[in-house]
Amino acid sequence: METDVSVWSLIANAGLLVKLVMLLLVVASIVSWALIYQRVKVFNQARKAQLAFEEQFWSGMDLGQLYRDVNANPTPFSGMESLFRAGFKEFSRLRQQSRDADAVMEGTQRAMRVAFSREQERLELHLPFLATVGSTSPYIGLFGTVWGIMNSFRGLAQVQQATLATVAPGISEALIATAMGLFAAIPAVIAYNRFAAKSDALLKNYETFADEFSSILHRRVHHSEKAAAK
């Protein structure tokens, strides 16, 4: 009589704790893939929105007109546009209230820092979950494997003659948990590293834009200050 050693039969015959470990790893893997798909869309849209806004910003359009355009039709996932809207809005508001150029620029830069922090949170959303899955799944799978092997050897104590056919099914059941742990961890680690690199690149571009935009506003407010003093 042949023993059914297919993967599904091994999973079905595994102990309760090992099955729970496998279920946990399957759920973690499914959630990870869903988040990976969602993050891919977010980063692709953020990159396209950045390139589109940069082209519009450096086209020579009047900043006031550009602000009215982007404020009327904001582009989703455009972090650079969000920084521009926050900075120009605060700049315009403070110029009406104060003639102190330094105070105006300090408030403008503060508004852009707040907008930058929001964009950073949006880009890095769910990345800690992927990092957690990538770092813990192999150990969770290993725990299931160790537990399964312990049960297999406990079962051997009740058998007078131990053979490979007696030991193999139990060990195979246990090793599936390790395999599932690696299956959940590897994509999560690769995706986390990839998304973290993309996030850093986008955020560096945002910081560069914020510095350049601040310089433009700085020249404008000081030029107005000098013109008013004459």
Helices and strands as residue ranges (DSSP letters): H 7-13, H 16-57, H 63-72, H 79-97, H 101-123, H 127-156, H 164-229
